[in-house]
Amino acid sequence: MSCDLKEMSETIRRTTFQAISNAGGGHYGGSLSISEILTVLYFKIMHVDPQHPDDDERDRFILSKGHGGPALYTTLALRGYFPVSDLEKLDKPLSNFPKHIDRLKLKGIEASTGPLGQGLSIACGMGISLKQQNRKNRVFVLMGDGECNSGQLWEAAMTAGKYKLDNLVAFVDRNNCQIDGTCDEIMPMEPLGERFAAFGWQVFETDGHDIDALLTTIEAAVQVKDKPAMIVATTVKGKGVSYMENRFEWHSGKVSQEQYEQAVQELGVTT
């Protein structure tokens, strides 16, 4: 699909902010930090067809940090899975758009996530299954850096290395913030890339907001043979909204009218 990727990423970020605000608040910080990653995957890299969301030949995407669901919903809408106007239903009673994604409610969602640390395990299972079927599909999974505190994630990292899952590309949204503080304060994890490398991964590091760098890195990652690929993407929590940037307090929250007006101006929202 051909489009201006930078412009699309900005549209995803603006639309995500609006959707969360219309819902009365929610997970701003970690949704705004992943716009570029989602853009490059859904509008350039992944083989998906919104008209046939269950196509056996599709690539799979797992959003392990399920609280980033608003950004994924927005991406799916702009990719054509459903009307953008449906985003008005975010977090409304009985809607198909809960704060944490649910695969039983919406086509295009591959796994229900929210309890952190589980997405990589799900992705490994999918990768192993696809290999057993001799399929060429790829599995992409996006994790938060805070969830790298979880032991299950490292069990999955060992599994991916053992089974040489070269159909698996993982990302860490490295914004150094989690719900209760900075990642460095709560549980230091550097050198993060070297830790994954020790489990048998090919590791890449890149700027998670630089479209060209992301595209080049992902294209290299999908060429890796006989081992899984990990992309540590340095990002900014709350990217695009000055008072949210690099502030763990905006993991989740509600904006005042004054804050809303400031944010829409900074993001370039037109009403």
C-alpha positions as CSV (number, residue, x, y, z in Angstrom):
1,M,0.0,0.0,0.0
2,S,1.5,3.4,-1.1
3,C,1.2,6.4,1.2
4,D,3.3,9.1,2.8
5,L,4.5,7.2,5.9
6,K,5.4,10.2,7.9
7,E,2.1,11.9,7.3
8,M,0.3,8.7,8.1
9,S,2.1,8.4,11.4
10,E,1.2,11.9,12.4
11,T,-2.5,11.2,11.4
12,I,-2.4,8.0,13.6
13,R,-1.0,10.0,16.5
14,R,-3.6,12.8,16.2
15,T,-6.5,10.5,15.7
16,T,-5.4,8.3,18.7
17,F,-5.2,11.3,21.0
18,Q,-8.7,12.4,19.9
19,A,-10.1,8.9,20.4
20,I,-8.7,8.6,23.9
21,S,-9.9,12.1,24.8
22,N,-13.4,11.4,23.5
23,A,-13.5,8.3,25.7
24,G,-12.9,10.5,28.7
25,G,-9.2,9.6,29.1
26,G,-7.0,6.6,29.0
27,H,-3.5,5.3,28.1
28,Y,-2.1,8.3,26.3
29,G,1.6,7.9,26.9
30,G,2.2,4.4,25.5
31,S,-0.2,4.9,22.6
32,L,1.4,8.0,21.3
33,S,4.9,6.5,21.5
34,I,4.2,3.7,18.9
35,S,2.7,5.6,15.9
36,E,5.7,5.3,13.7
37,I,6.2,1.6,14.4
38,L,2.6,0.8,13.6
39,T,2.7,2.9,10.5
40,V,5.7,1.2,8.9
41,L,4.4,-2.3,9.8
42,Y,0.8,-1.8,8.5
43,F,1.4,0.5,5.6
44,K,4.7,-0.9,4.3
45,I,5.9,-4.2,5.7
46,M,3.2,-6.6,6.7
47,H,1.1,-8.7,4.3
48,V,-2.4,-8.0,5.5
49,D,-5.8,-7.6,3.7
50,P,-8.5,-5.7,5.6
51,Q,-11.1,-7.2,3.2
52,H,-9.9,-10.7,4.2
53,P,-8.7,-10.3,7.8
54,D,-8.6,-14.1,8.4
55,D,-6.6,-14.9,5.3
56,D,-4.3,-17.8,6.2
57,E,-1.4,-16.1,4.4
58,R,-1.6,-12.9,6.4
59,D,1.3,-11.8,8.7
60,R,0.4,-11.6,12.4
61,F,0.8,-8.7,14.7
62,I,0.7,-9.0,18.5
63,L,0.4,-5.9,20.6
64,S,1.8,-7.3,23.9
65,K,1.4,-3.9,25.6
66,G,-2.3,-4.2,25.2
67,H,-2.9,-0.8,26.9
68,G,-1.6,0.7,23.6
69,G,-4.8,-0.5,22.0
70,P,-6.1,2.9,21.0
71,A,-3.1,3.4,18.6
72,L,-3.8,-0.1,17.1
73,Y,-7.5,0.6,16.7
74,T,-6.6,3.8,14.9
75,T,-4.1,2.1,12.7
76,L,-6.6,-0.6,11.7
77,A,-9.2,2.0,11.0
78,L,-7.0,4.0,8.7
79,R,-5.8,0.8,7.0
80,G,-9.4,0.0,6.1
81,Y,-10.5,-2.6,8.6
82,F,-13.5,-0.5,9.8
83,P,-14.7,3.1,9.5
84,V,-12.6,5.7,11.4
85,S,-15.9,7.0,12.9
86,D,-16.1,3.7,14.8
87,L,-13.3,5.0,17.1
88,E,-15.9,7.1,18.8
89,K,-17.0,3.8,20.5
90,L,-13.6,3.5,22.3
91,D,-14.2,2.4,25.9
92,K,-18.0,2.8,25.7
93,P,-20.3,0.1,27.3
94,L,-20.7,-3.0,25.3
95,S,-18.5,-1.7,22.4
96,N,-16.0,-3.7,20.4
97,F,-13.2,-1.2,21.4
98,P,-12.3,-1.8,25.1
99,K,-9.2,-0.1,26.5
100,H,-7.3,-3.4,26.3
101,I,-7.6,-5.2,23.0
102,D,-9.9,-8.3,22.7
103,R,-9.5,-10.6,19.7
104,L,-13.1,-11.8,20.1
105,K,-14.5,-8.3,19.6
106,L,-12.8,-7.1,16.5
107,K,-11.3,-8.5,13.3
108,G,-7.7,-7.6,12.9
109,I,-6.8,-8.2,16.6
110,E,-4.8,-11.4,16.7
111,A,-4.6,-11.8,20.5
112,S,-6.3,-10.4,23.6
113,T,-3.6,-8.6,25.7
114,G,-3.4,-6.5,28.7
115,P,-1.7,-8.7,31.4
116,L,1.9,-7.7,30.6
117,G,4.6,-10.1,29.6
118,Q,2.5,-12.6,27.7
119,G,2.6,-11.3,24.1
120,L,6.0,-12.7,23.3
121,S,4.9,-16.2,24.4
122,I,1.8,-15.9,22.1
123,A,4.0,-14.8,19.2
124,C,6.4,-17.8,19.8
125,G,3.5,-20.2,19.7
126,M,2.3,-18.7,16.4
127,G,5.8,-18.7,15.0
128,I,6.4,-22.4,15.9
129,S,3.0,-23.3,14.4
130,L,3.7,-21.5,11.1
131,K,7.0,-23.2,10.8
132,Q,5.5,-26.6,11.4
133,Q,3.1,-25.9,8.6
134,N,5.9,-24.7,6.3
135,R,4.2,-21.3,5.9
136,K,6.1,-18.2,5.0
137,N,4.0,-15.8,7.2
138,R,5.8,-13.6,9.7
139,V,4.9,-12.8,13.2
140,F,5.5,-9.3,14.6
141,V,5.2,-8.4,18.3
142,L,5.5,-5.1,20.1
143,M,6.3,-5.0,23.8
144,G,6.7,-2.3,26.3
145,D,10.0,-1.9,28.1
146,G,8.3,-1.9,31.4
147,E,6.9,-5.4,30.7
148,C,10.5,-6.6,30.2
149,N,10.4,-6.9,34.0
150,S,8.2,-10.0,33.6
151,G,9.8,-13.4,33.9
152,Q,7.5,-15.0,31.4
153,L,8.9,-12.7,28.7
154,W,12.4,-14.1,29.2
155,E,11.1,-17.7,29.1
156,A,9.6,-16.8,25.7
157,A,12.9,-15.2,24.7
158,M,14.7,-18.5,25.4
159,T,12.0,-20.4,23.5
160,A,12.4,-18.2,20.4
161,G,16.1,-18.7,20.4
162,K,15.9,-22.4,20.9
163,Y,13.6,-22.9,18.0
164,K,15.4,-20.5,15.8
165,L,12.2,-18.5,15.0
166,D,13.4,-16.5,12.1
167,N,9.8,-15.8,11.2
168,L,9.5,-13.7,14.4
169,V,10.4,-10.0,14.6
170,A,9.9,-8.3,18.0
171,F,10.0,-4.7,19.1
172,V,10.6,-3.1,22.5
173,D,9.0,0.3,22.8
174,R,11.9,1.8,24.7
175,N,10.5,4.9,26.2
176,N,11.9,4.3,29.7
177,C,8.6,4.9,31.5
178,Q,6.2,2.6,33.1
179,I,3.2,3.1,35.3
180,D,5.0,3.9,38.6
181,G,8.1,5.7,37.4
182,T,11.0,5.4,35.0
183,C,12.2,1.9,34.0
184,D,15.7,2.7,35.3
185,E,14.3,3.5,38.7
186,I,12.0,0.5,39.0
187,M,14.1,-2.2,37.4
188,P,17.2,-1.3,35.4
189,M,17.4,-3.5,32.3
190,E,20.4,-2.2,30.4
191,P,22.1,-3.5,28.4
192,L,18.7,-4.6,27.0
193,G,19.9,-5.5,23.6
194,E,22.8,-7.6,24.9
195,R,20.4,-9.6,27.1
196,F,18.3,-10.6,24.1
197,A,21.4,-11.4,22.2
198,A,22.5,-13.7,25.0
199,F,19.3,-15.7,24.4
200,G,20.1,-16.2,20.7
201,W,18.5,-13.2,19.1
202,Q,19.8,-10.9,16.3
203,V,19.4,-7.5,17.9
204,F,19.0,-4.1,16.2
205,E,18.6,-0.7,17.8
206,T,17.0,2.3,16.1
207,D,15.1,5.5,16.6
208,G,11.5,4.5,17.0
209,H,10.2,7.8,15.6
210,D,12.4,8.0,12.5
211,I,10.4,6.5,9.7
212,D,13.4,5.9,7.4
213,A,15.5,4.3,10.1
214,L,12.6,2.1,11.2
215,L,12.0,1.0,7.6
216,T,15.6,0.2,7.0
217,T,15.9,-1.7,10.3
218,I,12.8,-3.8,9.8
219,E,13.8,-4.7,6.3
220,A,17.1,-5.9,7.7
221,A,15.4,-7.8,10.5
222,V,13.1,-9.8,8.2
223,Q,16.2,-11.0,6.3
224,V,17.7,-12.6,9.4
225,K,18.1,-16.4,9.2
226,D,18.1,-19.1,11.9
227,K,17.3,-16.8,14.8
228,P,14.6,-14.4,15.9
229,A,15.1,-10.6,15.5
230,M,14.7,-8.0,18.2
231,I,14.4,-4.3,17.4
232,V,15.0,-2.0,20.4
233,A,13.2,1.2,19.3
234,T,14.0,4.3,21.4
235,T,10.8,6.3,21.7
236,V,9.3,9.1,23.7
237,K,6.4,8.5,26.1
238,G,3.5,10.8,25.1
239,K,5.3,11.8,21.9
240,G,3.9,14.9,20.3
241,V,2.2,16.4,23.4
242,S,4.8,18.5,25.3
243,Y,3.4,18.1,28.8
244,M,3.1,14.3,28.3
245,E,6.5,13.7,26.8
246,N,8.9,11.5,29.0
247,R,6.4,11.7,31.9
248,F,5.5,8.4,33.4
249,E,2.4,10.1,35.0
250,W,0.8,10.0,31.6
251,H,0.9,6.3,31.3
252,S,-2.8,6.8,31.8
253,G,-4.8,9.9,32.6
254,K,-7.5,12.4,31.7
255,V,-6.8,15.8,30.2
256,S,-8.4,19.1,31.2
257,Q,-10.0,21.3,28.6
258,E,-7.0,23.6,28.7
259,Q,-4.7,20.6,28.3
260,Y,-6.8,19.3,25.4
261,E,-6.7,22.6,23.6
262,Q,-2.9,22.8,24.0
263,A,-2.5,19.2,22.7
264,V,-4.6,19.5,19.7
265,Q,-2.7,22.6,18.7
266,E,0.7,20.9,19.2
267,L,-0.5,17.8,17.2
268,G,-2.1,19.8,14.5
269,V,-5.6,18.5,15.0
270,T,-8.2,20.2,12.7
271,T,-11.8,20.3,13.9
